[in-house]
Amino acid sequence: MAAVVAMRSGSGSDGGGYDKAGMDSGKYVRYTPEQVEALERVYAECPKPSSSRRQQLLRECPILANIEPKQIKVWFQNRRCRDKQRKEASRLQAVNRKLTAMNKLLMEENERLQKQVSQLVHENAYMKQQLQNPSLANDTSCESNVTTPQNPLRDASNPSGLLTIAEETLTEFLSKATGTAVDWVPMPGMKPGPDSFGIVAVSHGCRGVAARACGLVNLEPTKIVEILKDRPSWFRDCRSLEVFTGFPAGNGGTIELVYMQMYAPTTLVPARDFWTLRYTTTMEDGSLVVCERSLSGSGGGPSTASAQQFVRAEMLPSGYLVRPCEGGGSIVHIVDHLDLEAWSVPEVLRPLYESSRVVAQKMTTAALRHIRQIAQETSGEVVYALGRQPAVLRTFSQRLSRGFNDAISGFNDDGWSVMGGDGIEDVIIACNSKKVRNTSTAANAFVTPGGVICAKASMLLQSVPPAVLVRFLREHRSEWADYSFDAYSASSLKTSSCSLPGLRPMGFSGSQIIMPLAHTVENEEILEVVRLEGQALTHDDGLLSRDIHLLQLCTGIDEKSMGSCFQLVFAPIDELFPDDAPLISSGFRVIPLDMKTDGAPAGRTLDLASSLEVGSTAQPAGDTSLDDCNLRSVLTIAFQFPYEMHLQDSVATMARQYVRSIVSSVQRVSMAISPSRSGLNAGQKIISGFPEAATLARWICQSYQFHLGVELLRQADDAGESLLKMLWDYEDAILCCSFKEKPVFTFANEMGLNMLETSLIALQDLSLDKIFDEAGRKALYNEIPKLMEQGYVYLPGGVCLSGMGRHVSFEQAVAWKVLGEDNNVHCLAFCFVNWSFV
């Protein structure tokens, strides 16, 4: 009979036997199969049972009666150790397989590069020979033997002609994926290695724009091909993909005629469409190939009337090569080669259509990232918040992005039509009566007469780092948003009728809470829920919840992001957040026009500290170049508002004015965060309506000495910018607020901004009473008469709130009146001593 042995001394070697249980090393106790089965059942439920649970096990299982409690404990220890060893062995085997596959990939890449070098050496020798012997100038024998054949329209009129085109497409695609048909150069920032994203290259000197990527994915080839062929699921710029017809090829493959539409990235350019042949087949070595190319002629696809808003672009031989790996997983090669007809867009925007790097980031690496994300979700490596399934959260991201793209492009067949303007064409107003408000269920989102108004605008930005701008818009919403407009959009989710903003006075506390939901593998895209904490300004509204919830998608905000698009897209949602919640997307998109290695240097802060570096125009810490000073980008803003039919004109006017105010706010923010701004100019603009910063610093210090009899700064006799710099660098938090019925902050030094977790721009959105808790407000109000009488007052230590809602403790605070040259009170100043986050 089979048995498992447990040793009564020393250490156990595995969970099935050889356990230490006693001091006699020469005696063994054998576990019967029934005993092992009973222990395994308990282990499956609880790998680490407590002493009481082990005692209970001995009582409940008579077959374990002859086993000592200590021996049971050691058995579980050894069983856990064996599990750990197995997991580690499995992990090491997976790493070894990955390294082996990566090594194979790198060897193939090295072989390709060697062939390319040989070809270049040969061509160089031929050119030298031509220069030495002009009679050979007309000899074309050394030209590349791989050319792009023209597709006669007659070939596409019958299956045999299409099969010929398919086979030619396959040959050309493979020559790009694994050969030297295109002069590939490594994409900056992409380094191969066991933990790398993959090998990414862009074309150099070929027709159109092209990119190639190859990497390892822990999915089977058939699953990868299925995902990649569903282009709208991973390519955010793909509006639709329709297979018009398909038939089997003679070699077991399939040929399909495909019509694809792409969104326009901004309101300034038309959208693109493609009419292509797609060929799917299996190679002799078991690899799967999906290759695709455009068919000649512009008549393919839907009717001409429905395609009037598109420019027909060309797809040169492109596709996917998926090879199975030993031990599981696949090696994936992706090639995208396009001619996007750059002539049809304004010259300033042509870099978007002439840059291979843009194609690499928006299409090629996006495909590779997507299948890697699916692989991690399938293996259980990714766990998301709120118990949501990854597919559900991914669908939310896709719907947010699609809704925003629909608003920007405004296609007629979706129901969009442009409304008349007010004579100034800075904001485009479009309405869609097919999208009407919901008054019943989320699943049937649009049932009552009305629709959606979209106000959109595009503008060029100079010297504004895109990632910094989008991060600022995300973290300082109160700087550009109007809470009443958010409330109006959120009201579309309610069963009651919408009312125009301003009819019910509402306030915004300035506090927002960001709750992350999901993120992609490399954090290039983040999905989150934002709660805006509101307050009612009337007694009747006091019992109603004024909090607003937004579902928000952020793209490219990571400091290491090298993306070609930086976005902040959001939509109001019900706080219950059902899976079928209707989404009306609005937001911002920033697209760099000058593709640098990175648009957002690491280490740049979101506040305006550098604007107070007196007499200096130095770049923020970590930035050693002036690239950002010459960076150009295009910003697109689109906001959607539901309306009822009788309010259409009023909502359109409201939307136009609101977007104009947002444009102004963004321009102000852009000026402040631009690395090309000089010295104090930005700071002086921000505190407009008050004395210039240097004068204000002098008044703060003089008033402190006048009221308290001591100097705030040791060298307070200094004047001008040197005094301002000392105040800015002061060790405690200095804040100034207006001397009004509802004081709002107007100035803070660096420590003050850090304490409030805000910037000089957003500082003015914070009021004095909002940073104190109830005890702090009570203490402040009790001391106001004393402050007015003697000019200063000491406040006891306590707790206040930062602009992001975090608690900040301080040891002591002093408040004093700041007097101007005319001895009138211009503002109140506060100094918070020894503050720290709780």
Buried (B, 14 or more C-beta within 10 A) or exposed (E): EEBBEBBBBBEBEBBBBBBBBBEEEEEBBEBBEEBBEBBEEBBEEEEEBEEEEBEEBBEEBEEBEEBBBBBBBBBBBBBBBBEEEEEEEEEEEBEEBBEEBBEBBBEBBEEBEEEBEEBEEEEEEBEEEBEEEEEEEEEEEBEEEEEBEEBEEEBBEEBEBBBBBBBBBBBBBBBBBBBBBBBBEEBBEBEBEEEEBBBBBBBEEBEBBBBBBBBBBBBBBEBBBEBBBEBBBBBBBBBBBEEEEEEEBEEEBBBBBBBBBBBBBBBBBBBBBBBBBBBBBBEEEEBBBBBBBBBBEEEBBBEEEEBEBBBBBBBBBBBBBBBBBEEEBBBBBBBBBBBBBBEBBEEEBBBBBEBBBBBBBBBBBBBBBBBBBBBBBEEEEBEBEEEBEBEBBBBBBBBBBBBBBBBBBBBEEEBBEEBEEEEEEEBBBBBBBEBBBBBEEBEEBBEBEBBBBBBBBBBEBEBBBBBBBBBBBBBBBBBBBBBBBBBBBBBBBEEEEBEBBEEBEBEBBBBBEBEEBBBBBBEBBBBBBBBBBBBBEEEEBEEEEBEBBBBBBBBBBBBEBBBBBBBBBBBBBEEEBEEEBBBBBBBBBBBBBEBBEBBBBEEBBBBBBBBBBBEEEEBBEEBEEEBBBEBBBBBBBBBBBBBBEEBBEEBBBBBBEBBBBBBEBBBBBBBBBBBBBEBBEBBBBBBEEBBEBBBBBBBBBBBBBBBBEEEBBEEBEBEEBBBBBBBBEBEBBBBBBBBEEEBBBBBBBBBBBBBBBBBBBBBBBBBBBBBBEEEBBEBBEEBEEEBEEEBBBEBEBBBBBBBBBBEBBBEBBBBBBBBBEEEEEBBBBBBBEEBEEE
